[in-house]
Amino acid sequence: MCGTPDAQAAFPELIRERDVQGIKFAWLLSGLIGLLVLAGCHERNATQGSEPPPAGTTITALIWAPDWPEEMLEIASEFGKRNPDVHVNVQFMIGNSVEENIKPRVAAGTLPDLVSINPNAYAAELADQGVLADVSQTAAWKTMLAPLKGDWTSRRGKGFGVSGGVATTMIYYNREMFAKAGIKALPTNFAEFMQVCAQLKRAGLVPIMWNGGFPNMLGNGPFASGFANNVVAHEPDWKAKMADGTLNLNTPAVAEIFARLALLPERGYVQPAFMTTGYDEGIRLFKEGKVAMAFQGSWAAGLMMHGNRFAVGVFIPPWNAKGETVVPVLGSETGFAVCETPNQAAAMRFLEFIAARGFPILQRKRHNISPFQQGAGTVVSDPEIVDYTNAVSRFPVTASPYYSSLPSNTIELLHKLMQDVLLRKITPRQAAQRLDESVKTEAKMHYK
């Protein structure tokens, strides 16, 4: 993403170099990870006026933690040391999205007490239906950054969750490979980006990693940036129109999003066997110096920026056309909600702990951007990622991560559409048509 004059003045190095929407997807066991004995003492008040849970309460937490499962277990363990009257049963989500883990449990009436959730219309509807509890009286909600609260507020005004971080997607790049290929400046639009890829390929390098086996990252990466620059940039009321079913996505501009997704493999700019590359493997390819660039989020900064034999830089994905101002992706990360269960009070306590003493635990690995005005203890964030996030936050137009932009059923469809385009089972134009049909169908069913 390329900067505006204000962003350039505020962050010259980012714009000059071509600046820079969950996990160890070995996915540890998806089922029950054993009851962790957790111990008591309120770190923060849960809901105002809530009664302490009875002794021996057991709560279940269903968590999306593809790159930090050990840290989640550590958070639960630390909570247990301070809350001996509550046991936490930690389970991990599997698959490609939060929603595909939640929907069967909603249908079966088996939701856990605390759950990872995305700030989208589906989650907001669950809150208004009484499935998710209102957390707006918690300290976690009150200290969450004000610009994020709208993401987590339902149509009826319920605060249905707290963010796990400030989410922005970027392209991480290997500075040594760029120097070897003779690249002097970072790309500022898509045409320049393709030129950079060609230059890297001529130097005998693989330009960029594509997560064909984990479409969640295709959504967070090339799709989200394409949607930002091909849709959001030209339609200020896109959210309202998507909700009421009047946003037209069956257009050449949307087809181009899918066409660009397939263009890089067609040009030989991605790694071999890219269709089987999962989340962990994609990060490993970058860290081992086998690819020059990788789409990733701010949530993976700890993995992407450290422990490498080479220096790493970041820049905004330049999915804009020449002469157009780039639109960055910026919003809330997947967060945490409390379900309306008999164990709600204990689950609120655990939510408060995750947002307070627990947050530095996951920060030590992830280095993402804190969603809270203040944190407990020392919060580690990479200065370059902080500067990047501050810079994109000053852009006149930003887009939401794809998981908070699209209806939940459309998210699942999108994953298949992207893979089918890459496999040449359907054309980009057919993908745009089917995406449009899905969004309009969802609007008729849920959001009017």
C-alpha positions in Angstrom: 0.0 0.0 0.0 1.3 3.4 -0.9 0.9 6.4 1.2 -1.0 9.7 1.1 1.0 13.0 1.7 0.0 13.0 5.3 1.2 9.4 5.8 4.4 10.2 3.9 5.2 13.1 6.1 4.4 11.0 9.2 6.3 7.9 8.1 8.8 8.7 5.3 10.8 5.5 5.6 7.7 3.3 5.2 6.5 5.2 2.1 10.0 5.5 0.6 10.6 1.8 0.8 7.1 0.9 -0.3 5.4 0.6 2.9 4.3 -2.0 4.2 -7.9 -8.4 8.8 -5.5 -17.8 13.4 -1.5 -20.9 15.6 0.9 -23.2 15.0 -1.2 -24.9 12.5 0.3 -28.2 13.4 -2.9 -27.4 15.3 -2.0 -29.3 18.4 -5.0 -31.4 19.4 -8.4 -29.9 18.5 -10.3 -31.5 21.2 -10.1 -31.1 24.9 -6.6 -30.1 26.0 -7.3 -31.4 29.5 -8.7 -29.6 32.4 -6.2 -27.1 33.5 -6.6 -26.4 37.2 -7.0 -22.7 37.4 -7.1 -20.6 40.5 -8.9 -17.7 41.8 -8.8 -14.0 42.7 -10.3 -11.4 40.4 -7.7 -9.7 38.3 -10.4 -7.4 37.0 -14.1 -7.2 37.7 -16.2 -9.1 35.3 -19.7 -7.7 34.8 -20.8 -5.2 37.3 -22.9 -6.7 40.0 -22.2 -10.3 39.0 -22.0 -12.9 41.7 -18.8 -15.0 42.2 -19.2 -18.4 40.6 -19.7 -21.4 42.9 -16.6 -23.3 44.0 -15.6 -26.0 41.5 -17.0 -24.3 38.4 -15.6 -25.7 35.1 -15.7 -23.5 32.0 -14.9 -24.5 28.5 -12.9 -22.1 26.2 -12.9 -22.8 22.5 -10.0 -20.9 21.0 -8.7 -20.0 17.5 -5.0 -19.9 18.1 -3.2 -21.2 15.0 0.1 -19.7 15.9 -0.1 -19.5 19.7 -1.6 -22.6 21.3 1.1 -23.0 23.9 0.6 -19.4 25.0 -3.1 -20.0 25.4 -2.4 -22.9 27.6 0.0 -20.8 29.6 -2.7 -18.0 30.0 -5.1 -20.6 31.3 -2.5 -22.0 33.7 -1.7 -18.5 35.1 -5.4 -17.8 35.5 -5.7 -21.0 37.4 -3.0 -20.0 39.9 -5.1 -17.0 40.8 -8.6 -18.6 40.5 -8.6 -22.0 42.3 -12.4 -22.1 42.3 -12.5 -22.2 38.4 -11.3 -24.9 36.1 -10.8 -24.1 32.4 -11.1 -26.7 29.7 -9.2 -25.3 26.7 -10.1 -26.6 23.3 -8.7 -25.4 20.0 -10.5 -24.7 16.8 -9.5 -26.4 13.6 -10.1 -25.8 9.9 -10.1 -22.6 7.9 -12.3 -20.2 9.9 -13.8 -19.4 13.2 -17.3 -19.5 11.8 -17.1 -23.1 10.6 -16.2 -24.1 14.2 -19.0 -22.1 15.8 -22.0 -22.9 13.5 -22.3 -26.6 14.4 -22.2 -25.8 18.1 -24.8 -23.0 17.7 -27.1 -25.5 15.9 -26.5 -28.2 18.5 -26.8 -25.8 21.5 -23.3 -26.9 22.6 -21.4 -23.6 22.6 -18.6 -23.2 25.2 -18.5 -20.6 27.9 -15.9 -18.5 26.2 -15.2 -18.5 22.5 -13.0 -16.9 19.8 -15.1 -14.7 17.6 -14.8 -12.4 14.6 -16.2 -8.9 14.7 -18.7 -9.4 11.9 -22.4 -9.5 11.2 -22.8 -13.1 12.1 -21.3 -12.6 15.6 -23.4 -9.5 16.1 -26.5 -11.4 15.2 -25.6 -14.1 17.7 -25.4 -11.4 20.3 -28.8 -9.9 19.4 -30.3 -13.4 19.5 -29.0 -13.9 23.1 -26.3 -16.4 22.3 -23.4 -14.1 23.2 -23.3 -12.1 26.4 -23.0 -8.3 26.6 -19.4 -7.6 27.8 -19.7 -3.8 27.7 -19.5 -3.5 31.4 -16.2 -5.3 31.7 -12.9 -3.5 32.2 -11.6 -5.2 29.0 -14.3 -3.5 27.0 -13.8 -0.1 28.7 -10.1 -0.1 28.0 -10.4 -1.3 24.4 -9.4 1.3 21.8 -12.4 3.5 20.9 -12.1 3.0 17.1 -12.4 -0.8 17.6 -15.6 -0.7 19.6 -17.8 -0.2 16.6 -16.6 -3.5 15.2 -17.8 -5.2 18.3 -21.2 -3.5 18.8 -24.4 -5.2 17.5 -27.3 -3.5 15.9 -29.1 -3.5 19.2 -26.1 -1.9 20.9 -24.6 -5.0 22.7 -20.9 -5.2 23.1 -20.4 -8.8 22.1 -16.6 -9.3 22.4 -13.2 -7.8 22.8 -10.5 -7.7 20.1 -7.4 -9.9 20.3 -5.4 -7.2 18.6 -5.3 -4.5 16.0 -5.2 -6.3 12.7 -3.5 -5.1 9.6 -2.2 -7.1 6.7 1.1 -6.4 5.0 3.8 -7.9 2.8 6.9 -9.0 4.7 10.0 -9.0 2.5 13.5 -10.3 2.7 15.8 -7.3 2.4 18.8 -9.3 1.3 16.9 -10.9 -1.6 15.6 -7.5 -2.7 19.2 -6.2 -2.7 20.5 -9.3 -4.6 17.8 -8.7 -7.3 18.8 -5.1 -7.5 15.5 -3.7 -6.3 16.1 -0.1 -5.3 12.5 1.0 -4.4 9.5 -0.8 -3.1 6.5 -1.0 -5.4 3.7 1.7 -5.1 1.1 0.1 -7.3 0.2 -3.3 -8.7 2.1 -2.8 -12.0 5.2 -2.0 -10.1 4.7 -5.0 -7.8 4.6 -7.3 -10.9 7.8 -5.7 -12.1 9.4 -6.5 -8.7 8.3 -10.1 -9.0 9.7 -10.4 -12.5 13.0 -8.9 -11.2 13.2 -11.4 -8.4 12.5 -14.3 -10.7 15.2 -13.2 -13.1 17.6 -13.2 -10.1 16.7 -16.9 -9.6 14.5 -16.2 -6.6 10.9 -17.2 -5.8 9.1 -13.8 -5.5 6.2 -14.6 -3.1 4.6 -17.3 -1.0 1.0 -18.3 -1.8 -1.1 -20.2 0.9 -3.1 -22.3 -1.5 -3.6 -24.9 1.2 -4.9 -22.4 3.8 -7.4 -20.1 2.1 -7.8 -18.1 5.2 -4.5 -16.4 4.4 -5.5 -15.9 0.7 -8.5 -14.1 2.1 -6.5 -12.0 4.5 -3.9 -11.3 1.9 -4.6 -10.9 -1.9 -8.4 -11.0 -1.6 -8.6 -8.4 1.2 -6.2 -6.1 -0.5 -8.0 -6.5 -3.8 -11.4 -5.8 -2.2 -9.9 -2.8 -0.5 -8.6 -1.2 -3.7 -11.2 -2.5 -6.2 -14.4 -2.1 -4.1 -13.9 0.0 -0.9 -11.9 2.6 -2.7 -14.8 3.4 -5.1 -17.8 2.8 -2.9 -17.9 4.7 0.4 -21.2 3.0 1.5 -20.0 -0.5 0.8 -20.9 -1.8 4.2 -24.4 -0.5 4.2 -25.0 -1.7 0.7 -23.6 -5.1 1.4 -25.9 -5.4 4.4 -29.0 -4.4 2.5 -28.1 -6.4 -0.6 -27.6 -3.6 -3.0 -23.8 -3.8 -3.4 -23.0 -5.1 -6.9 -20.0 -7.5 -6.8 -20.6 -9.1 -10.2 -18.3 -6.6 -11.9 -15.1 -6.6 -13.8 -13.4 -4.9 -10.8 -14.3 -7.9 -8.5 -13.4 -10.4 -11.2 -10.0 -8.7 -11.3 -9.4 -9.5 -7.6 -9.6 -13.2 -8.5 -7.7 -12.8 -11.7 -4.8 -11.3 -9.8 -4.9 -14.1 -7.4 -4.3 -16.6 -10.3 -1.9 -14.3 -12.2 1.1 -14.7 -9.9 1.1 -18.6 -10.1 0.6 -18.3 -13.9 3.7 -16.1 -14.2 5.7 -18.5 -12.0 6.0 -16.0 -9.2 5.0 -18.4 -6.3 6.6 -21.4 -4.7 6.2 -25.0 -6.1 3.2 -27.0 -4.8 1.7 -23.7 -3.6 -1.8 -25.3 -3.5 -0.8 -27.6 -0.6 1.1 -24.9 1.4 -0.5 -24.4 4.8 -0.1 -21.7 7.4 2.9 -23.0 9.2 4.7 -24.1 6.1 4.2 -20.7 4.5 5.9 -19.0 7.4 8.7 -21.5 7.3 9.3 -21.0 3.6 9.8 -17.3 4.3 11.9 -17.7 7.4 14.2 -20.3 5.6 14.8 -17.8 2.8 13.0 -19.8 0.1 10.7 -17.0 -0.9 11.3 -13.3 -1.0 7.9 -12.0 0.2 4.9 -13.3 2.1 1.5 -11.8 2.8 0.9 -11.9 6.5 -0.8 -10.0 9.3 0.5 -7.9 12.2 -0.5 -10.8 14.4 2.4 -12.8 13.0 5.1 -10.1 13.5 6.9 -12.1 16.2 7.3 -15.1 13.9 8.0 -13.2 10.7 10.4 -10.5 12.1 12.7 -12.5 14.4 14.9 -15.6 14.3 15.9 -15.1 10.6 19.3 -15.0 9.0 18.3 -11.9 7.1 16.7 -8.5 7.8 13.0 -8.2 7.2 11.0 -5.2 6.1 7.3 -4.6 5.5 5.3 -2.6 3.1 1.6 -2.0 2.2 0.3 -4.4 -0.4 0.2 -2.3 -3.6 -3.0 -3.7 -5.0 -4.0 -0.2 -6.3 -3.8 0.9 -9.9 -1.2 3.4 -11.1 -2.3 6.9 -10.1 -4.7 5.7 -7.4 -4.2 6.1 -3.7 -3.7 2.7 -2.1 -6.3 1.5 0.5 -4.8 -0.4 3.4 -6.6 -3.1 5.4 -7.0 -2.2 9.1 -9.4 -3.4 11.8 -9.9 -5.8 14.7 -8.3 -9.2 15.0 -10.2 -12.2 16.0 -11.2 -11.7 19.6 -13.1 -13.3 22.5 -16.7 -13.5 23.5 -18.6 -14.9 26.4 -21.6 -17.1 25.7 -24.9 -17.0 27.6 -24.4 -20.1 29.7 -24.8 -20.9 33.4 -21.0 -20.3 33.8 -21.2 -16.8 32.4 -19.8 -15.1 35.5 -16.7 -17.4 35.6 -16.2 -16.9 31.9 -16.3 -13.1 32.3 -13.5 -13.5 34.8 -11.4 -15.4 32.4 -12.1 -12.9 29.6 -10.8 -10.1 31.9 -7.7 -12.1 32.7 -7.0 -12.7 29.0 -7.2 -9.0 28.3 -5.1 -8.0 31.3 -2.4 -10.3 32.7 -2.8 -12.8 29.9 -2.2 -10.4 27.0 1.6 -10.0 27.6 1.9 -13.8 27.5 0.7 -14.0 24.0 2.5 -10.8 23.1 5.8 -12.3 23.8 5.4 -14.5 20.8 3.0 -12.6 18.5 4.3 -9.0 18.8 1.0 -7.7 17.4 -0.6 -4.4 18.3 -2.5 -4.2 21.6 -6.2 -3.3 21.2 -6.2 -1.8 24.7 -5.5 1.7 26.0 -3.2 0.2 28.6 -1.9 -3.2 29.3 -0.7 -5.2 32.3 3.0 -5.6 32.4 5.4 -5.0 29.4 3.8 -5.4 26.0 6.2 -6.3 23.3 5.6 -4.8 19.8 8.1 -4.4 17.0 8.7 -0.6 16.3 8.5 -1.2 12.6 5.1 -2.9 13.0 3.9 -0.1 15.3 5.0 2.5 12.8 3.4 0.7 10.0 0.1 0.5 11.9 0.2 4.1 12.9 0.9 5.1 9.3 -2.0 3.2 7.7 -4.3 4.4 10.5 -3.8 7.9 9.1 -5.0 7.0 5.6 -8.2 8.7 4.5 -9.8 5.3 3.5 -9.1 1.9 5.0 -10.9 -1.4 4.5 -11.9 -4.0 7.1 -10.3 -7.5 7.2 -12.2 -9.9 5.0 -13.5 -12.0 7.9 -15.3 -8.9 9.3 -16.4 -7.7 5.9 -18.3 -10.6 4.4 -21.3 -12.6 5.7 -20.2 -15.9 7.4 -21.6 -18.2 4.8 -19.9 -16.1 2.1 -16.6 -16.5 3.9 -16.8 -20.2 3.6 -17.8 -19.9 -0.1 -15.0 -17.5 -0.8 -12.4 -20.0 0.4 -13.6 -22.5 -2.2 -13.9 -19.9 -4.9 -10.3 -18.8 -4.5 -9.0 -22.4 -4.6 -11.2 -23.2 -7.6 -9.8 -20.2 -9.4 -6.3 -21.2 -8.6 -7.1 -24.7 -9.9 -8.7 -23.3 -13.0 -12.0 -25.0 -12.2 -13.8 -21.7 -12.6 -13.0 -18.3 -14.2 -12.5 -15.1 -12.2 -15.7 -13.8 -13.7 -17.6 -16.8 -12.5 -16.1 -16.4 -9.0 -17.2 -12.7 -8.9 -20.7 -13.8 -10.0 -21.0 -16.4 -7.3 -19.6 -14.1 -4.6 -22.2 -11.5 -5.6 -25.0 -14.1 -5.4 -23.9 -15.2 -2.0 -23.7 -11.7 -0.5 -27.2 -10.8 -1.9 -28.7 -14.1 -0.6 -27.2 -13.5 2.9 -28.6 -10.0 2.9 -32.1 -11.3 2.1 -31.9 -14.0 4.8 -30.3 -12.1 7.7 -29.5 -8.5 7.4 -32.7 -6.7 6.5 
